[in-house]
Amino acid sequence: MGHYSLGPRQIRRSLRHRGFHKIRIIDRRGPMYVVKAVGWRGMPMRLVVDSRNAHIVRSRPIGHGVYWQYRW
């Protein structure tokens, strides 16, 4: 059984529907896309998105120092 994969356009559309904008696909690593986007609060984010289902596997704010991501 083959693996179905979404293209960059479908990934961008899915992220837009979830409130992201200024979406830039930086890289593709196997079944994962590495994406930079601005979140719904205006926060720049780095996302890792699964190309099979457009789920966000990992997200991290950009430009707020390492300490920021561990404060919650």
C-alpha positions in Angstrom: 0.0 0.0 0.0 1.5 3.4 -1.1 1.8 6.4 1.1 -0.4 9.4 0.1 1.3 12.7 0.5 -0.2 16.2 0.4 1.6 18.8 -1.7 2.8 22.2 -0.6 -0.4 24.0 -1.7 -2.6 21.7 0.4 -0.3 22.1 3.4 -0.5 25.9 3.1 -4.3 25.7 2.8 -4.6 23.5 5.9 -2.4 25.8 7.9 -4.3 28.9 6.7 -7.6 27.3 7.9 -6.0 26.9 11.3 -5.2 30.6 11.5 -1.6 30.8 10.2 -0.5 33.3 7.6 2.8 34.3 5.8 3.4 30.6 5.4 6.7 29.6 3.9 7.7 26.0 3.3 11.4 25.9 4.1 12.3 22.2 3.6 10.9 18.7 3.2 12.5 15.9 5.2 11.0 12.6 4.3 7.3 12.7 5.1 7.7 16.0 7.0 7.6 19.6 5.9 9.5 22.3 7.8 7.5 25.5 7.7 7.8 29.1 8.9 4.5 30.9 9.5 2.9 33.6 11.6 0.4 32.2 14.1 -3.0 33.7 15.0 -1.5 35.9 17.7 1.1 37.3 15.4 3.8 35.1 16.7 6.4 33.8 14.2 6.5 30.0 14.4 8.6 27.2 13.1 6.4 24.1 12.4 7.0 20.5 11.4 4.0 19.3 9.5 3.3 15.7 8.5 2.7 15.6 4.7 0.3 12.6 5.0 -2.3 14.3 7.1 -1.2 18.0 7.6 -1.0 17.5 11.4 1.5 19.8 13.2 4.0 17.4 14.7 6.1 20.1 16.4 5.9 23.9 16.8 8.3 26.4 18.2 8.2 30.2 18.4 10.9 32.0 16.5 13.0 34.9 17.9 12.1 34.7 21.6 15.1 33.0 23.0 15.4 29.4 24.2 14.0 30.1 27.6 10.6 31.1 26.2 9.5 27.7 25.0 10.1 26.1 28.4 8.1 28.6 30.5 4.7 26.8 30.2 
